């Protein structure tokens, strides 16, 4: 009497489809590969199943659902990869168009050019006094400005390049700090520097802006294009 093979259970089938022996040939299978293997094994099982112990419909449905889910996830990954590529291209074009533009970013650098410089500070709340202190590369105080009473938000200031004695100082890179208070209480401040975009540089999968000062800032860190 011939022997009829019994139907493997769900775990046995999944192991067979995924290549549980760990061989290199079983790695990197796509959903389509698993689906083809499943259909081949399913046909073989149907041909050789024990009439007294037929394949469980619930098991077969579960296996088909798992393979369909895997195929859907792989399709979603492909779509996301395409969208990311399109986003990077769009970001590159937008960044390239920013070359030559002036931008506002967080920072305390003050570039003096042709005897003129501009900076700003963001106040966390309104202040009755705002004092800007400008220093040279050695940390020595060059000029101090009292901006008086200011509302919450961004407060801009200009510097004519003259020190406390009224003497014109040479062009170059300086730094500044801002201190604000309201009725004797300190007000939070964030220094804002003005820069000119001189180049766009790729950094990994994104782009950064290179300023004329030599600094680089992430595209998303730009507070305002001017």
C-alpha positions as CSV (number, residue, x, y, z in Angstrom):
1,X,0.0,0.0,0.0
2,X,1.4,3.4,-0.9
3,X,1.8,6.0,1.8
4,X,0.2,9.4,1.5
5,X,2.2,12.3,2.8
6,X,0.6,14.3,5.6
7,X,0.1,18.0,5.3
8,X,2.9,20.2,6.9
9,X,1.7,22.6,9.5
10,X,2.0,26.4,9.2
11,X,5.3,26.7,11.0
12,X,6.9,24.1,8.7
13,X,5.7,25.8,5.6
14,X,6.9,29.3,6.8
15,X,10.3,27.8,7.6
16,X,10.5,26.2,4.2
17,X,9.5,29.4,2.4
18,X,12.0,31.6,4.4
19,X,14.8,29.1,4.1
20,X,15.3,28.2,7.8
21,X,18.5,26.4,7.0
22,X,20.2,29.8,6.8
23,X,21.9,29.2,3.4
24,X,23.0,32.3,1.4
25,X,20.7,31.3,-1.4
26,X,17.6,31.8,0.8
27,X,18.5,35.3,1.9
28,X,17.2,38.5,0.2
29,X,14.0,36.9,-1.1
30,X,11.3,39.3,-2.3
31,X,7.6,38.9,-1.8
32,X,7.3,37.6,-5.3
33,X,9.9,34.9,-4.6
34,X,8.0,33.8,-1.5
35,X,4.7,33.9,-3.3
36,X,6.0,31.7,-6.2
37,X,7.5,29.2,-3.7
38,X,4.3,29.2,-1.7
39,X,2.2,28.4,-4.7
40,X,4.6,25.6,-5.8
41,X,4.5,24.0,-2.3
42,X,0.7,24.5,-2.1
43,X,0.2,22.7,-5.3
44,X,2.4,19.8,-4.2
45,X,0.6,19.6,-0.9
46,X,-2.8,19.5,-2.5
47,X,-1.7,16.7,-4.8
48,X,-0.3,14.7,-1.9
49,X,-2.5,15.6,1.1
50,X,-4.0,12.9,3.2
51,X,-7.8,12.7,2.4
52,X,-8.4,12.0,6.1
53,X,-6.4,15.1,7.2
54,X,-6.8,17.7,4.5
55,X,-5.1,21.1,4.6
56,X,-6.6,23.6,7.0
57,X,-8.2,26.5,5.0
58,X,-7.5,28.9,7.8
59,X,-3.7,28.1,7.7
60,X,-3.6,28.6,3.9
61,X,-5.5,31.9,4.2
62,X,-3.2,33.1,7.0
63,X,-0.1,32.3,4.9
64,X,-1.5,34.1,1.8
65,X,-2.2,37.1,4.0
66,X,1.3,37.2,5.4
67,X,2.8,37.1,1.9
68,X,0.4,39.8,0.6
69,X,1.4,42.0,3.6
70,X,5.1,41.6,2.8
71,X,4.6,42.5,-0.8
72,X,2.6,45.6,0.3
73,X,5.4,46.7,2.6
74,X,8.1,46.3,-0.1
75,X,5.9,48.3,-2.5
76,X,5.6,51.0,0.2
77,X,9.3,51.1,0.7
78,X,9.8,51.6,-3.1
79,X,7.3,54.5,-3.1
80,X,9.0,56.2,-0.1
81,X,12.4,55.9,-1.8
82,X,11.0,57.5,-4.9
83,X,9.4,60.3,-2.9
84,X,12.7,60.9,-1.0
85,X,14.6,61.2,-4.2
86,X,12.2,63.7,-5.6
87,X,12.4,65.7,-2.3
88,X,16.2,65.8,-2.4
89,X,16.1,67.0,-6.0
90,X,13.6,69.8,-5.1
91,X,15.7,70.8,-2.1
92,X,18.8,71.0,-4.3
93,X,17.1,73.3,-6.8
94,X,15.7,75.5,-4.0
95,X,19.1,75.7,-2.3
96,X,20.9,76.5,-5.5
97,X,18.5,79.5,-6.0
98,X,19.5,80.8,-2.6
99,X,23.1,81.5,-3.6
100,X,23.8,85.2,-3.2
101,X,20.8,85.7,-0.9
102,X,21.1,87.1,2.6
103,X,19.8,84.9,5.4
104,X,19.1,85.1,9.1
105,X,20.3,82.3,11.3
106,X,21.0,81.8,14.9
107,X,24.5,82.9,15.8
108,X,26.5,85.8,17.2
109,X,28.9,86.6,14.3
110,X,28.9,90.2,13.1
111,X,30.6,90.7,9.7
112,X,31.8,94.3,9.2
113,X,31.9,95.2,5.5
114,X,32.6,98.7,4.1
115,X,32.1,100.0,7.6
116,X,28.6,98.6,8.0
117,X,27.2,95.6,9.9
118,X,23.8,94.3,10.9
119,X,22.6,91.9,13.5
120,X,19.6,91.0,15.6
121,X,18.3,89.3,18.7
122,X,15.1,87.5,19.5
123,X,13.5,88.5,22.8
124,X,11.4,85.9,24.7
125,X,9.2,88.7,26.1
126,X,9.0,92.5,26.0
127,X,11.9,94.3,27.6
128,X,12.5,97.7,29.1
129,X,16.2,97.6,28.3
130,X,18.2,95.8,25.6
131,X,22.0,96.2,25.5
132,X,24.2,94.9,22.6
133,X,27.9,94.4,23.2
134,X,30.2,94.1,20.2
135,X,33.7,92.5,20.6
136,X,36.7,91.9,18.3
137,X,38.4,88.6,17.6
138,X,40.4,88.8,20.9
139,X,37.3,89.2,23.0
140,X,37.9,92.9,23.6
141,X,34.7,95.1,23.8
142,X,34.7,97.5,20.8
143,X,31.2,99.1,21.1
144,X,28.1,99.0,23.3
145,X,24.6,100.0,22.1
146,X,21.6,100.6,24.2
147,X,18.4,99.8,22.2
148,X,16.0,100.9,24.9
149,X,12.5,99.5,25.3
150,X,11.6,96.7,22.9
151,X,8.6,94.4,22.3
152,X,8.9,90.6,22.3
153,X,10.2,89.1,19.0
154,X,13.1,90.0,16.8
155,X,15.0,93.3,17.3
156,X,17.4,94.4,14.7
157,X,20.4,96.7,15.1
158,X,23.1,98.3,12.9
159,X,26.7,99.1,13.6
160,X,28.7,101.8,11.7
161,X,32.0,100.2,12.5
162,X,33.1,102.7,15.1
163,X,34.4,101.9,18.5
164,X,33.5,103.6,21.8
165,X,35.9,106.5,21.0
166,X,34.3,107.1,17.6
167,X,37.3,105.7,15.7
168,X,36.6,103.6,12.6
169,X,37.8,100.0,13.1
170,X,38.9,97.7,10.2
171,X,36.5,95.5,8.3
172,X,36.4,91.8,9.4
173,X,34.5,89.4,11.6
174,X,33.4,90.5,15.0
175,X,31.0,89.0,17.6
176,X,28.1,90.4,19.7
177,X,26.0,89.5,22.6
178,X,22.6,90.9,23.7
179,X,21.2,91.2,27.2
180,X,17.7,92.2,27.9
181,X,15.7,92.9,31.1
182,X,12.3,94.0,32.2
183,X,11.9,95.9,35.4
184,X,15.1,94.3,36.8
185,X,14.3,90.8,35.6
186,X,16.3,89.1,32.9
187,X,14.6,88.4,29.6
188,X,15.7,85.4,27.5
189,X,17.5,86.5,24.3
190,X,18.8,84.6,21.2
191,X,21.4,86.2,19.0
192,X,20.6,86.3,15.2
193,X,23.3,86.8,12.6
194,X,23.0,88.0,9.0
195,X,24.9,86.0,6.4
196,X,25.3,85.8,2.6
197,X,25.0,82.4,1.0
198,X,28.1,81.7,-1.2
199,X,27.6,78.0,-2.0
200,X,25.4,75.0,-1.6
201,X,27.2,71.8,-0.3
202,X,25.8,68.3,-0.2
203,X,26.0,66.7,3.3
204,X,24.9,63.1,3.2
205,X,21.4,63.0,1.8
206,X,20.7,66.7,2.3
207,X,22.3,70.0,1.6
208,X,23.8,72.8,3.7
209,X,24.4,76.4,2.9
210,X,27.9,77.8,3.0
211,X,28.0,81.5,4.1
212,X,30.6,84.0,3.0
213,X,32.0,83.9,6.5
214,X,33.0,80.2,5.9
215,X,30.3,78.8,8.2
216,X,27.8,76.2,7.1
217,X,24.2,76.0,8.2
218,X,21.5,73.4,7.5
219,X,18.8,74.5,5.1
220,X,16.1,74.0,7.8
221,X,18.0,76.2,10.2
222,X,17.5,79.3,8.2
223,X,15.1,81.6,10.0
224,X,14.5,84.0,7.0
225,X,15.7,84.6,3.5
226,X,16.1,88.3,2.7
